[in-house]
């Protein structure tokens, strides 16, 4: 099975620039006036998204909205804490190798409930295993050392963990997928990380 040819001439840097422009429109409240029904009909038989975005489940951080993209523009993978697993890796391989995505964005966000839970060592059913993945980021943040300051009440600590979690997810993508790692090394795709600020809508790239 070969790659879809659409967007063949669109380089990863150009795609990232397009996403950044979309976020600027969103922040300035100048999002494009879209005919979503028309977009749905025009993409009903085929699709050629420019990027795949792994973002948090959080209702306030929708990739299509914050990047001001329409139907058929991005592959969107969502899971609490924007962590990665084999199913998501397989989906990314499809998006980039078999389809048309040129950029992978791992998008964390401020005031993330999953990060708060990991910082506090929360335990709740199946969520426990998910938070364990984020706890790796918690452990990798060395300061503050005082256990009393290493929880969700310390917003500076939470911010550091949020950033570290995005970096670790990117590292896990590269380690977990030889296909994506090779594509990145050969310049076919870019893998980037960012933090979506829930207050002003901006995305800070890492």
VENBELNOR-V896497 format. One record per residue. N is the residue number from 1. RES is the residue in one small letter. PHI is phi in radians with two decimals (NA if undefined). NEAR is the number of other C-alpha atoms within 8 Angstrom. Layout:
{{N & RES & PHI & NEAR} {N & RES & PHI & NEAR}}
This chain:
{{1 & x & NA & 3} {2 & x & -1.70 & 4} {3 & x & -1.31 & 8} {4 & x & -1.15 & 8} {5 & x & -1.45 & 6} {6 & x & -1.03 & 6} {7 & x & 1.16 & 8} {8 & x & -1.02 & 7} {9 & x & -1.60 & 4} {10 & x & -1.60 & 8} {11 & x & -1.41 & 10} {12 & x & -0.94 & 12} {13 & x & -1.11 & 7} {14 & x & -1.20 & 8} {15 & x & -1.12 & 13} {16 & x & -1.07 & 9} {17 & x & -1.09 & 8} {18 & x & -1.13 & 8} {19 & x & -1.15 & 11} {20 & x & -1.12 & 9} {21 & x & -1.12 & 9} {22 & x & -1.11 & 13} {23 & x & -1.16 & 14} {24 & x & -1.10 & 9} {25 & x & -1.10 & 12} {26 & x & -1.07 & 14} {27 & x & -1.11 & 11} {28 & x & -1.53 & 7} {29 & x & 1.06 & 6} {30 & x & -2.09 & 7} {31 & x & -0.99 & 9} {32 & x & -1.08 & 6} {33 & x & -1.43 & 4} {34 & x & -1.80 & 5} {35 & x & -1.69 & 6} {36 & x & -1.11 & 8} {37 & x & -1.13 & 6} {38 & x & -1.12 & 7} {39 & x & -1.10 & 11} {40 & x & -1.09 & 10} {41 & x & -1.18 & 7} {42 & x & -1.23 & 7} {43 & x & -1.86 & 10} {44 & x & -1.17 & 7} {45 & x & -1.79 & 5} {46 & x & -2.77 & 5} {47 & x & -2.49 & 7} {48 & x & -2.59 & 12} {49 & x & -1.10 & 12} {50 & x & -1.59 & 12} {51 & x & -2.67 & 16} {52 & x & -2.11 & 17} {53 & x & -2.02 & 13} {54 & x & -1.70 & 13} {55 & x & -2.18 & 17} {56 & x & -1.34 & 13} {57 & x & -1.15 & 10} {58 & x & -0.84 & 8} {59 & x & -1.17 & 5} {60 & x & -1.65 & 5} {61 & x & -2.30 & 13} {62 & x & -1.48 & 9} {63 & x & -1.02 & 11} {64 & x & -1.05 & 10} {65 & x & -1.33 & 9} {66 & x & -1.25 & 12} {67 & x & -1.73 & 12} {68 & x & 0.85 & 14} {69 & x & -2.02 & 11} {70 & x & -1.72 & 10} {71 & x & -1.14 & 9} {72 & x & 1.55 & 11} {73 & x & -1.58 & 10} {74 & x & -2.41 & 14} {75 & x & -1.42 & 11} {76 & x & -2.10 & 10} {77 & x & -1.93 & 9} {78 & x & -2.30 & 9} {79 & x & -2.73 & 10} {80 & x & -0.91 & 11} {81 & x & 1.40 & 14} {82 & x & 0.72 & 15} {83 & x & -1.62 & 12} {84 & x & -2.10 & 9} {85 & x & -2.41 & 6} {86 & x & -1.09 & 7} {87 & x & -1.15 & 6} {88 & x & -1.19 & 9} {89 & x & -1.02 & 12} {90 & x & -1.08 & 8} {91 & x & -1.13 & 8} {92 & x & -1.15 & 11} {93 & x & -1.10 & 12} {94 & x & -1.07 & 9} {95 & x & -1.06 & 13} {96 & x & -1.65 & 15} {97 & x & -1.54 & 11} {98 & x & -1.62 & 11} {99 & x & -1.94 & 11} {100 & x & -2.03 & 17} {101 & x & -1.16 & 16} {102 & x & -1.94 & 15} {103 & x & -2.39 & 15} {104 & x & -1.90 & 14} {105 & x & -1.96 & 12} {106 & x & -1.68 & 15} {107 & x & -2.00 & 14} {108 & x & -1.53 & 16} {109 & x & -2.67 & 13} {110 & x & -1.19 & 10} {111 & x & 0.94 & 9} {112 & x & -1.37 & 11} {113 & x & -1.09 & 7} {114 & x & -1.15 & 10} {115 & x & -1.16 & 14} {116 & x & -1.01 & 12} {117 & x & -1.09 & 11} {118 & x & -1.16 & 13} {119 & x & -1.12 & 13} {120 & x & -1.69 & 9} {121 & x & 1.15 & 8} {122 & x & -1.13 & 9} {123 & x & -2.26 & 6} {124 & x & -2.82 & 6} {125 & x & 0.84 & 5} {126 & x & -1.21 & 6} {127 & x & -1.12 & 8} {128 & x & -0.99 & 10} {129 & x & -1.14 & 7} {130 & x & -1.13 & 10} {131 & x & -1.15 & 15} {132 & x & -1.04 & 9} {133 & x & -1.16 & 9} {134 & x & -1.34 & 14} {135 & x & -1.10 & 11} {136 & x & -1.09 & 9} {137 & x & -1.19 & 13} {138 & x & -1.03 & 12} {139 & x & -1.18 & 7} {140 & x & -1.37 & 7} {141 & x & -1.48 & 9} {142 & x & -1.45 & 6} {143 & x & -2.10 & 6} {144 & x & -1.36 & 8} {145 & x & -1.47 & 7} {146 & x & -1.12 & 7} {147 & x & -0.96 & 7} {148 & x & -1.21 & 5} {149 & x & -1.81 & 10} {150 & x & -1.74 & 12} {151 & x & -2.63 & 12} {152 & x & -1.24 & 11} {153 & x & -1.28 & 5} {154 & x & -1.63 & 9} {155 & x & -1.14 & 7} {156 & x & -1.15 & 6} {157 & x & -1.14 & 13} {158 & x & -1.04 & 14} {159 & x & -1.07 & 10} {160 & x & -1.09 & 9} {161 & x & -1.16 & 12} {162 & x & -1.02 & 14} {163 & x & -1.14 & 11} {164 & x & -1.12 & 12} {165 & x & -1.13 & 13} {166 & x & -1.11 & 15} {167 & x & -1.08 & 9} {168 & x & -1.19 & 9} {169 & x & -1.12 & 12} {170 & x & -1.07 & 12} {171 & x & -1.06 & 8} {172 & x & -1.21 & 9} {173 & x & -1.14 & 12} {174 & x & -1.13 & 10} {175 & x & -1.28 & 8} {176 & x & -1.48 & 8} {177 & x & -2.32 & 10} {178 & x & -1.12 & 8} {179 & x & -1.12 & 8} {180 & x & -1.21 & 14} {181 & x & -1.07 & 11} {182 & x & -1.15 & 8} {183 & x & -1.09 & 10} {184 & x & -1.17 & 11} {185 & x & -1.10 & 7} {186 & x & -1.52 & 7} {187 & x & 1.45 & 8} {188 & x & -1.34 & 10} {189 & x & -2.43 & 15} {190 & x & -2.11 & 11} {191 & x & -2.08 & 10} {192 & x & -2.27 & 11} {193 & x & -2.18 & 13} {194 & x & -2.69 & 14} {195 & x & -2.10 & 13} {196 & x & -1.52 & 13} {197 & x & -1.46 & 11} {198 & x & -1.18 & 11} {199 & x & -1.38 & 4} {200 & x & -1.93 & 6} {201 & x & 1.46 & 11} {202 & x & -1.24 & 10} {203 & x & -2.06 & 9} {204 & x & -1.72 & 8} {205 & x & -1.50 & 7} {206 & x & -1.66 & 7}}
